[in-house]
Amino acid sequence: MQKFLSTAVTAASVLAFVSVGLAPASAADESVRADISMTPSAGKLFRELPRPVEWRVEAEVTAPPESPLVLPMKRIRVSFPEEMSFHPDRSMPVCPDSSVGPPPTYISEPPETIIARCPESVIGNGTSSVYLAALNRPTGPGLTDGELVIFNGGRFQDGSPRLKVYGFSASLATGIYFEGRMKKNILRVDIGQLPVDSSVGAFDLNIPGNSSPFPERRGKDPDYVRATCADREWSSFTDFTLGRRDSDGTPFGVESVVRSNQVLKPCEGVRGRARLKVVRSREVSGPGVSSRYRVTLRNVGTASAREIVVKARGKGLKGTARVARIAPGRSRTVTVRIQSRPGAAGTPKFKLRFRG
């Protein structure tokens, strides 16, 4: 868990926390809310072919009015449907820890200054709000100007994508660093500790975040998140881990895990159409009465091709091979055994028959 880096924590916020004189674990019965959305960046979603989407996740925690404190949000774990996946572009630069990373990297600077360190590594953006000193307020979080920028952090050792998130509050002139990890359709976000253990009331993350009014904060990889829609509905839920930490980040008091209600989001995926083409063929044995050709087929359509028959035709030549299925965007290499009559010559042509 990363510490919140502060150079301008206001004295008023610290005094407010001390003067209340509340027990550290007096917050309880928090309620949580989470939401996800994935809309196609352009065109339609398909049932089988993954397409780029505008991706968004929201998380919010509140305490009942009678509670003096809001337990700080320490981490969230969001389950996403299997139809969604992250695809970091291997050619996109990884923003190093020396530019944006955990302490001792100094990051209490405006977003534009941080972006200038890794301008080609931006993958998205977001916003946040904070209950200063974890004090509950009937009007909601007292700090609402949090701005987030998401950077490409490469991958963890297990290969899962690493999201590096930088947050900044202009009213406090203070920055925060935390990380996210997507693994097996579970997004885990560990929230760094804020000054005087303030509580994140809500935040959202958007990839690529093209609705941001700041062009430099929009993601440079429009294909980072892809999705299909096969079942006409996506399902998700979020686990919130809440708890207090002392000044050096050591947990104390009660830590609780609260699960949000299941989120069901309708989606509409069109069936699509298969389209096969021969992208390569070469002879691997022959000549003679019998020869073999290795043929590579690629489905450049938007639905699976099934019950595929590859037929070889030519002067005095014939042969057939069968393939059960090729998914959209995939290739398959098959071997076609070709019989030839005496005196036959030439290179066979291949015709395809399939159901899609």
N, C-alpha and C positions, 0 to 999 in steps of 0.2 A: 504494500500500500504506500503510495507516494504522499509526502507531506505537502501542504499548501505553502507556497513560498510567498512571504509577505514583507513588503518594505513600507507599507503605508496603512497598517491597521489603525483605524481611528480610535483615539482614547475614549470617545463617547461609547463606542460599542463595547469596549472592555469594561468600562465602569458600569454600563447597564447590566452586563452579565453578573458582575460581582455584587452589585447592590441588591439584586433580587433575592439572594440568599436561599436559593432552592436546592433541594437534594439533587445530586447528579442524575439519579435514575427516576425522577418524578414523572417523566413523560411516559405515556402508555396508550394502548388501544389505537395506535395509528391506523389510518386507512390508506390504501394505496390504489393507484390507477395507472394503467399502462395501455398503450395503443400502438399499432403498427399500420403502415400503409405501403403499398407497392403499386405504382401506376406506370404503365408503359411509357418509356421516354418518347416513343414515336410509334404510330401504327397500333397494332393489336397484340394481345397476348395469345399464344398458342397453347394447345393442350400438351404438346410434346417438345417443341423447339424453344429453348430458353431465349428470352429477349431481354435487352437492357431495361431496367426500371428505375424510376425515382423512388428511392427507399427512405423510409422515415420510421423512427422509433421514439416514443414518448414515455416518460416515467415521472410520476408525481407521488408525493407522500404528504399527508396532512394529519394533524392531531385533533381530537375533539376540543370544542371551545373551552371546556373546563380544565384542560391540561395546560400547565404553565410552559412546558417545553415540547419541542418536536424532536424525537430521536433522529440523529443524523443518519443519512443514507450512506451506507458503506460500500455496498455493491448491489448490482442487479444481475439477474440471469434471465434472459429472454429466449423462449423457445420460438423458433421460426418453422414454418412448414418446410418439408423436404423439397418442395418445388422451388425453393429459393437457394441461391449459392453465391458466394463471393468469388470473384475472378481477378485478383490483382494483376495488373499488366507487368510482365517481367521487365519490360523496357523502362518502366517508370522509376525514376531515382528514389532510393530509400532515404528518408530524412534521418540523419545520424543523431545519436543521443547527444553529441557535442553541440548540436544546433537546437534541438527540441528533445528534452528527455528528463529523466528523474534528477533530483538533487545529486551533485551540487550545481548542475546547470542553472544559470541565472535566467529566469524567464519572466520576471515581473515587468513586461513591456507590452505596449499595444499590439493588437493582432497584426497590423501591417508590418511592424518591425520583425515579428517572428516569421511571418510569411516570407519576407525577403531573404531569410536564411535558407528556405527550401521552397521556392516558388513553384517548382514543377512537381512537387510531392503532395500537393493539396488534393484530397479526395472528397472533402465535404465540409459541412459547417453545422452550427446549431446555436441554441440559446439556453440560458439557465436562470433560475431565481433562487434566492437564499434567505433563510430565516437567520438573521444575525444573532450570534451567541445562542442559537437554537431556541430563541424565545418565540413562543406561539403568539400569533397576532390574529385577531378576528378578521382583519382585512387581507390576510395572506402574507407571503414573504415580503420583507421590507426592502430587499435588494433585488431588483428585477432587470438589471442592465447587463447581465452576464452574456458574453459572446464566446462562442466555441469555434475552433478551426480543427479539422481532422486531417492528419497527415498519414501518408503511407509509411508504416514502420517495418515493412518487409514481412518476414514470417518468423514465428517461434521455432524452436528446435524440432517440434513435432510436425511442422509444416503448416500450422494454422495461421491465418492472416493476423497481423498485428496492427491495430489502430492506435495512433498516438494522438491524443486530444489535448489541445491547449485552450484554456479558458482565461478570460480577462474581464475584470470589472473596472470600468472607468471611474466610478464613484469612489472606489477604494484604491485605484491605481495598483491593483494586485493581480497576479496571475496564478493559475493552478495547472498542474500537469497530471493526467491520469491516462490509463490505457484500457483498450478493449481487445477482446479475443473472440473470434468466431471459430467454433469447433463443433463439428457434427450438428450443425443447425442450432447451436446454443451460443448466443452472444453473451459474454460475461464482461461487464464493465466495472472496474474497481475505482471507486471515487476517492480521490485524495482528501486529506484532512484540511479543513478550512480554519482560519483564525478563530480562536476561542471555541473550537469545536462547533462552529456554526453548521446549520443543517441545510443541505440542498433540498429545496422544496420541490423543484421540478427541473427537468432538462429534456431537450430533444436533440437527436442526431439526424442529419440528412445527407445522403449520398446519392448523386453528386451535389445535390442542393442547388439546383439551377434557379430557384426562386429567390435566392439571396440578392439583395440590392447591391452587394459588393462583388464585382466580377472576380477579383483576385481570391475570393473565398470559395468560389464554385469549383467543384472537383474537376481535375484535368483528365480523368479517366471515365468517360461516359458509359463504359461497359463493365464497371466494377461490380455491380450487382445485377444478376440475371434471375428471371423467374419464369415459370410456366403456370398454367392454371388448368388442372386436369379434373378437379372435383367440384368446381363452381363455388368453393368456399375454402378459405384459409383459416387455420386455427392456431392460436398462440396463447401463452400465459407467461407471467413474469413473477419471479421470486425476488423480493426485496430483503436484504439483510440490513438491519438497523441496529445501532449501538453507539455508545459513547467511547471517547478516547481522551487520555490525558495529554498534557502539553507536548510530550515526546512521542505521541502516537500509540502508546500502549493501551489496549482495550481495557475497560473496566465496566462494572455494573452488568446489567442484563443485556444480552444480545438476542434479538428476535428475528425470525424469518417470517415474512408475511407474503402470502401469494395473492396475486390479483385475480379477479374473475377471468374466466376464459374469454378471450377475444376472438370473435368469429367475423371474418371479413368476406363479403361476397366477391367473387371474381368471375370473369367471363373469358374463357379460352376458346378460340375457334379451332375447328378440327384440322385445318390445313390440308395440304396435298403433297404427296410424295413426288419426287422427281429424281430419277436415276440417270447417271451418265458414266460411261467408261472413261476413266482418267488415264489408264495405262494398260497395255497388254504386251507380253513378251513371250517368246517361245522358250521353254525350258528343257524340251527333249524333242528329238526328231533329226532329220526327216525320216520318212518311212511310212509304212501302212498306218501306224499310230504315232501321234505326237501329242505333246501337252503344252498348253498355254496358261500362263498365270495372268489373270485379269483382275484389275483393281476397279471396284465400283464405288462411287460416292453418291450419297443422297444429298442433293443440293436443295431439296424441297423443305416443307414445313411440317411433314407428318412422316411416320414410319412407312417404309415399303415392305410388303410381306409377300410370301409365296413367290419369290423371285425366280425366274427361269432365264438363264443365259444361254442363248443359242448361237452357235458358230455356223456361218454359211460362207461358201465359196465354191469355185469350180472344182467339183469332185471332192469337196470337204464338208464334213458335218460333225457336230458335237453339241453336247448339252450339259449344263451344270445347274444345280439348284441351291438357293440360299433362303433360309427361313425368314430373316428380318434384318433390315438395316435402318437404324434410327436416323432422324434428321440431323444433318451435320456430320454424320459418321461415314467411314469408309470400310470396305471389306474386300479382301483378296481371295479369289476362288481359282481353282484349277479346272480347266476345261480339257477333257480328253477328246481329241479330234481324230476321227477315222477318215482315211483318204482312199480313193479308188486309184488303181494303177494309172500312172500318167498325170495325176492331179498336180497342180502347181499353184503357187500364189499364197498370199497371206489371207487368213480368214477375216471376215467382218463379224462383229458381234451385235446381236439384237437382244433387247431386254423385254421381258413381260413380267408384270408384277401387279399386286393389288395394293392400293394405298388410300 
